[in-house]
Amino acid sequence: MQKIDSLEPTQAIATHFLDISNIEQLVQYLEKLHQQPKVEKHHTALLLNCYIKQKQFDNFIQKIEKYGFESDLFDIETAIRECRSFNYLDIALKMATKKNIYTACLQIYIFDKGECGAALEYIRDVIILEEKANYLKEFGLELMRSEPQFTLEVIQNLILLINIVQNLKKQFESRKGIDSLDRLTQEQQKVWKYFNLDNDQLSNIYSITFCKPDEFLHIFGGYNNYLERYLRFLIEECKNLPNEMAIYHRYFSYHLERFERKEEIKESEKRIMSLLMDNKNESKYDKNHLLVQFKIYNFTEGIICLLKKLQMREELLNFYITKKDNEEILNLCTEYGEQEQNLWVLALKYFAKPENKATHYIPNILKELNKLESISSFLILDIMKENSNVKFGQMRDFLKQQLQRDYTEIKDNLNVIKENMQQTTETRTEFQQLKTQAQIFSFGKCTACDNALVNPSFHFICGHQYHQNCIQIEDKKRICIRCNLEIQMIQNKQKEVDEANQQMVQLRQKMLETSSKYDIISKYK
């Protein structure tokens, strides 16, 4: 050892103590070296790490207290791990706290010391704002087991803080933040102070990316009462939260699960229906998604409400039919049957079936169907003939009214035919006269200006006559102003017919020229 002492310390260590088997001698040498003024920082670091390797925690603690728990002279993570393994929890916690090793601090509080309340206080008061949510999500399940109320309180206040920041971004310029707590309301300041935040953190709060409220839902697994309180808090006390639809869907699912388990059924029904009936909430949930959920859990009130909101009236009618709710079937048909006439037909099919024992509703339905002119009587007869329990007397009035309406319609059509035939005969007679007899034009009034007609004037075969200055000229041709629009419509229609005929001729020609006729037909418009 005397020979070693004569060497420079770094050289002595490199020469004689590098082998792991010499670690005890190395500790002795370093302890002796620390009694001399020539000791250096890296010698102290080596000694501290040797203490940790040798598990000489009493010696280690003495040195740490001398050099400070925040010292960089030793491997802090190794020291914390070894101290925890030998139950030197206060020393490990002190080192982790000094170095702001949040994970180690929380692990010591929760798993080693069993002090979940202290862990929550550490999250609330010490951990930086942008990391609080991450550690709540990581250790939330363990914290809920011991401190459910405190855990819920911290999470709720964090969500309120997120909500405050969102509102501030709308009120003030998002890049600059705000400069004073005076800009906040008393309630907002209360939340701000809950986390021991100061004015310095106001300026950079807009740069923080916060998590979404639904990311905490997993923490409440198995704690239904706290889950319901958290979801209700989000819905009732927070506005315009990110991913709001997921929150509403989870809230509905929670109460549907209670409904299925028959736990406070009336309370769950009340909670669900209060949200559905409030039109302000319609954009916050997917109606089709909820409809599927309600059908899975057989939640009748919800199904009816959503089908009405989605205006799916045929499906609503079929739902009433499955429930055999005759009165609601009639009410729905009465309210919307004029707009959606198929509702009456579906209702008639249902009431006509023998197993439903509801044929006494049929006369009233037929009476309503009689008011709908677009409903075919043959369709009604087809429905009736398949159900032998329907008596002819129930259909007598319907058939009489249908026959009377058909007779009136036929009579009206015959009158129209007669008028058209008479007009056609008159037109043919007039055309024949124009072809075979001279047309006599008398000087009356100008059709355009209604003044007395004088020469030079123009007379058209249609009977209209104009001054030279009143006549209209198109393509160097004089035309009748009154008849021109009708003539153009006729010409355009004739042109369309000619083009269609030409296309048909071309199609036939191509069909004759090729063997792949389906290709030609598929391209034809």
QUIMOHU-V234515 format. One record per residue. N is the residue number from 1. RES is the residue in one letter. SS is DSSP state (~ for helix, > for strand, _ for the rest). PHI is phi in whole degrees, 0 to 359 (NA if undefined). PSI is psi as a letter, one per 20 degrees, with the letter a starting at -180 (999 if undefined). Layout:
# QUIMOHU-V234515
n:res:ss:phi:psi
N:RES:SS:PHI:PSI
N:RES:SS:PHI:PSI
This chain:
# QUIMOHU-V234515
n:res:ss:phi:psi
1:M:_:NA:h
2:Q:~:296:h
3:K:~:296:h
4:I:~:292:h
5:D:~:299:h
6:S:_:283:i
7:L:_:274:q
8:E:_:293:p
9:P:~:308:g
10:T:~:297:g
11:Q:~:294:g
12:A:~:297:g
13:I:~:296:g
14:A:~:296:h
15:T:~:275:h
16:H:~:243:i
17:F:_:236:j
18:L:_:289:h
19:D:_:290:p
20:I:~:297:h
21:S:~:291:i
22:N:~:261:j
23:I:~:294:h
24:E:~:293:g
25:Q:~:296:h
26:L:~:296:g
27:V:~:298:g
28:Q:~:300:g
29:Y:~:297:g
30:L:~:292:h
31:E:~:296:g
32:K:~:294:h
33:L:~:296:h
34:H:_:289:i
35:Q:_:273:i
36:Q:_:251:q
37:P:_:288:i
38:K:_:275:j
39:V:_:293:q
40:E:_:241:r
41:K:~:299:g
42:H:~:290:h
43:H:~:291:g
44:T:~:297:g
45:A:~:300:g
46:L:~:295:g
47:L:~:296:g
48:L:~:297:g
49:N:~:291:h
50:C:~:293:h
51:Y:~:302:g
52:I:~:295:g
53:K:~:296:h
54:Q:~:273:i
55:K:_:58:k
56:Q:_:267:m
57:F:~:289:h
58:D:~:296:g
59:N:~:296:g
60:F:~:299:g
61:I:~:298:g
62:Q:~:301:g
63:K:~:293:g
64:I:~:297:g
65:E:~:297:h
66:K:~:284:g
67:Y:~:263:i
68:G:_:103:q
69:F:_:289:h
70:E:_:268:j
71:S:_:296:q
72:D:_:264:j
73:L:_:277:i
74:F:_:214:r
75:D:_:284:o
76:I:~:297:g
77:E:~:294:g
78:T:~:296:g
79:A:~:299:g
80:I:~:296:g
81:R:~:298:g
82:E:~:291:h
83:C:~:298:h
84:R:~:294:h
85:S:~:293:h
86:F:_:253:j
87:N:_:66:k
88:Y:_:270:m
89:L:~:290:h
90:D:~:296:g
91:I:~:296:g
92:A:~:299:g
93:L:~:295:h
94:K:~:295:g
95:M:~:296:g
96:A:~:296:h
97:T:~:294:g
98:K:~:298:h
99:K:_:265:j
100:N:_:56:l
101:I:_:271:n
102:Y:~:299:g
103:T:~:299:g
104:A:~:297:g
105:C:~:301:g
106:L:~:293:h
107:Q:~:297:g
108:I:~:295:g
109:Y:~:298:g
110:I:~:278:g
111:F:~:270:h
112:D:~:269:g
113:K:_:264:i
114:G:_:67:k
115:E:_:253:m
116:C:~:292:h
117:G:~:298:g
118:A:~:295:h
119:A:~:296:g
120:L:~:293:h
121:E:~:296:h
122:Y:~:295:g
123:I:~:298:g
124:R:~:292:g
125:D:~:260:h
126:V:_:249:g
127:I:_:298:p
128:I:_:297:q
129:L:~:303:g
130:E:~:289:i
131:E:~:254:i
132:K:~:303:g
133:A:~:296:g
134:N:~:299:g
135:Y:~:285:h
136:L:~:295:g
137:K:~:292:h
138:E:~:289:g
139:F:~:252:j
140:G:~:300:g
141:L:~:298:g
142:E:~:293:h
143:L:~:293:h
144:M:~:294:h
145:R:~:295:h
146:S:~:257:h
147:E:_:228:m
148:P:~:298:g
149:Q:~:293:g
150:F:~:295:g
151:T:~:299:g
152:L:~:299:g
153:E:~:299:g
154:V:~:296:g
155:I:~:296:g
156:Q:~:298:g
157:N:~:294:h
158:L:~:293:h
159:I:~:295:g
160:L:~:299:h
161:L:~:297:g
162:I:~:299:g
163:N:~:296:h
164:I:~:298:g
165:V:~:299:g
166:Q:~:298:g
167:N:~:293:h
168:L:~:295:h
169:K:~:297:h
170:K:~:282:h
171:Q:~:274:h
172:F:_:236:r
173:E:_:298:p
174:S:_:292:h
175:R:_:279:h
176:K:_:265:i
177:G:_:71:b
178:I:_:234:q
179:D:_:259:i
180:S:_:208:q
181:L:~:293:i
182:D:~:297:h
183:R:~:287:i
184:L:_:269:q
185:T:_:286:r
186:Q:~:299:g
187:E:~:295:h
188:Q:~:293:h
189:Q:~:296:h
190:K:~:299:g
191:V:~:293:g
192:W:~:299:g
193:K:~:286:h
194:Y:~:302:h
195:F:_:263:j
196:N:_:56:l
197:L:_:271:q
198:D:_:239:a
199:N:~:298:h
200:D:~:297:h
201:Q:~:273:i
202:L:_:292:h
203:S:_:291:h
204:N:_:250:j
205:I:~:293:h
206:Y:~:291:h
207:S:~:276:i
208:I:_:277:p
209:T:_:262:o
210:F:_:272:q
211:C:_:281:r
212:K:_:265:q
213:P:~:302:h
214:D:~:288:i
215:E:~:287:i
216:F:~:266:i
217:L:~:298:h
218:H:~:297:h
219:I:~:296:h
220:F:~:266:j
221:G:_:298:p
222:G:_:88:i
223:Y:_:237:m
224:N:~:299:h
225:N:~:297:g
226:Y:~:287:h
227:L:~:298:g
228:E:~:296:g
229:R:~:295:h
230:Y:~:293:g
231:L:~:295:g
232:R:~:295:h
233:F:~:299:g
234:L:~:296:g
235:I:~:284:h
236:E:~:269:h
237:E:~:249:i
238:C:_:241:p
239:K:_:241:q
240:N:_:57:l
241:L:_:283:q
242:P:_:293:q
243:N:_:56:l
244:E:~:295:h
245:M:~:296:h
246:A:~:296:h
247:I:~:294:g
248:Y:~:296:g
249:H:~:298:h
250:R:~:292:h
251:Y:~:295:g
252:F:~:298:g
253:S:~:298:h
254:Y:~:301:g
255:H:~:287:h
256:L:~:293:h
257:E:~:295:g
258:R:~:295:h
259:F:~:300:g
260:E:~:292:h
261:R:~:280:i
262:K:_:60:k
263:E:_:260:o
264:E:_:50:m
265:I:~:302:g
266:K:~:297:h
267:E:~:294:g
268:S:~:295:g
269:E:~:301:g
270:K:~:297:g
271:R:~:297:g
272:I:~:295:g
273:M:~:291:h
274:S:~:296:h
275:L:~:288:g
276:L:~:294:h
277:M:~:282:i
278:D:_:275:o
279:N:~:296:h
280:K:~:294:h
281:N:~:268:i
282:E:~:299:h
283:S:~:280:i
284:K:~:261:j
285:Y:_:212:q
286:D:_:269:o
287:K:~:298:g
288:N:~:293:h
289:H:~:298:g
290:L:~:294:h
291:L:~:300:g
292:V:~:298:g
293:Q:~:298:g
294:F:~:297:h
295:K:~:292:h
296:I:~:298:g
297:Y:_:268:j
298:N:_:55:l
299:F:_:268:n
300:T:~:301:g
301:E:~:302:g
302:G:~:293:g
303:I:~:300:g
304:I:~:298:g
305:C:~:298:g
306:L:~:289:h
307:L:~:297:h
308:K:~:291:g
309:K:~:296:h
310:L:_:277:i
311:Q:_:57:k
312:M:_:267:m
313:R:~:285:h
314:E:~:294:g
315:E:~:294:h
316:L:~:297:g
317:L:~:298:g
318:N:~:296:h
319:F:~:294:g
320:Y:~:298:h
321:I:~:295:g
322:T:~:296:h
323:K:~:274:i
324:K:_:54:l
325:D:_:265:n
326:N:~:298:g
327:E:~:295:g
328:E:~:292:h
329:I:~:300:g
330:L:~:293:h
331:N:~:297:g
332:L:~:295:g
333:C:~:295:h
334:T:~:296:h
335:E:~:284:h
336:Y:~:238:j
337:G:_:298:h
338:E:_:289:h
339:Q:_:280:g
340:E:_:239:n
341:Q:_:292:i
342:N:~:293:i
343:L:~:300:g
344:W:~:295:h
345:V:~:295:g
346:L:~:297:g
347:A:~:296:g
348:L:~:297:g
349:K:~:300:g
350:Y:~:293:g
351:F:~:291:h
352:A:~:281:i
353:K:_:288:p
354:P:~:299:h
355:E:~:294:i
356:N:~:276:i
357:K:_:49:l
358:A:_:223:k
359:T:~:292:i
360:H:~:290:i
361:Y:~:276:i
362:I:~:298:g
363:P:~:305:g
364:N:~:294:h
365:I:~:293:g
366:L:~:297:h
367:K:~:297:g
368:E:~:290:h
369:L:~:296:h
370:N:~:297:h
371:K:_:283:i
372:L:_:261:o
373:E:_:291:h
374:S:_:279:i
375:I:_:279:p
376:S:_:283:p
377:S:~:292:h
378:F:~:294:h
379:L:~:297:g
380:I:~:296:g
381:L:~:295:h
382:D:~:298:h
383:I:~:294:g
384:M:~:289:h
385:K:~:290:h
386:E:_:278:i
387:N:_:236:o
388:S:_:290:i
389:N:_:283:i
390:V:_:279:p
391:K:_:274:q
392:F:~:298:h
393:G:~:300:h
394:Q:~:289:i
395:M:_:254:i
396:R:~:303:g
397:D:~:297:h
398:F:~:299:g
399:L:~:294:g
400:K:~:299:g
401:Q:~:293:h
402:Q:~:295:g
403:L:~:295:g
404:Q:~:297:g
405:R:~:293:h
406:D:~:295:g
407:Y:~:297:g
408:T:~:297:g
409:E:~:295:g
410:I:~:298:g
411:K:~:298:g
412:D:~:296:h
413:N:~:295:h
414:L:~:297:h
415:N:~:296:g
416:V:~:295:g
417:I:~:298:g
418:K:~:298:g
419:E:~:296:g
420:N:~:293:h
421:M:~:296:g
422:Q:~:296:g
423:Q:~:294:h
424:T:~:297:g
425:T:~:298:g
426:E:~:296:g
427:T:~:294:g
428:R:~:295:g
429:T:~:298:g
430:E:~:295:g
431:F:~:296:g
432:Q:~:295:h
433:Q:~:295:h
434:L:~:295:h
435:K:~:281:h
436:T:~:247:i
437:Q:_:237:q
438:A:_:288:q
439:Q:_:261:p
440:I:_:259:p
441:F:_:258:p
442:S:_:252:q
443:F:_:281:o
444:G:_:245:d
445:K:>:245:q
446:C:_:292:p
447:T:_:295:h
448:A:_:277:g
449:C:_:258:i
450:D:_:65:k
451:N:_:260:r
452:A:>:301:p
453:L:_:277:p
454:V:_:227:q
455:N:_:286:q
456:P:_:284:q
457:S:>:219:r
458:F:>:232:p
459:H:>:237:p
460:F:_:255:q
461:I:_:291:i
462:C:_:284:i
463:G:_:105:i
464:H:_:275:q
465:Q:>:218:q
466:Y:>:220:q
467:H:>:295:q
468:Q:_:299:h
469:N:_:284:i
470:C:_:265:i
471:I:_:287:q
472:Q:>:256:p
473:I:>:242:p
474:E:>:228:p
475:D:_:52:l
476:K:_:63:k
477:K:>:239:p
478:R:>:277:p
479:I:>:232:q
480:C:_:281:p
481:I:~:295:g
482:R:~:290:g
483:C:~:265:i
484:N:~:298:g
485:L:~:298:g
486:E:~:294:h
487:I:~:296:g
488:Q:~:297:g
489:M:~:299:g
490:I:~:294:g
491:Q:~:294:g
492:N:~:296:g
493:K:~:294:h
494:Q:~:295:h
495:K:~:295:g
496:E:~:297:g
497:V:~:297:g
498:D:~:297:g
499:E:~:295:g
500:A:~:296:g
501:N:~:297:h
502:Q:~:294:g
503:Q:~:296:h
504:M:~:294:h
505:V:~:296:g
506:Q:~:296:h
507:L:~:297:g
508:R:~:299:h
509:Q:~:296:g
510:K:~:294:h
511:M:~:296:h
512:L:~:286:h
513:E:~:273:i
514:T:_:235:q
515:S:_:268:h
516:S:_:269:m
517:K:~:288:h
518:Y:~:294:h
519:D:~:296:g
520:I:~:293:g
521:I:~:295:h
522:S:~:295:h
523:K:~:274:i
524:Y:_:283:p
525:K:_:253:999
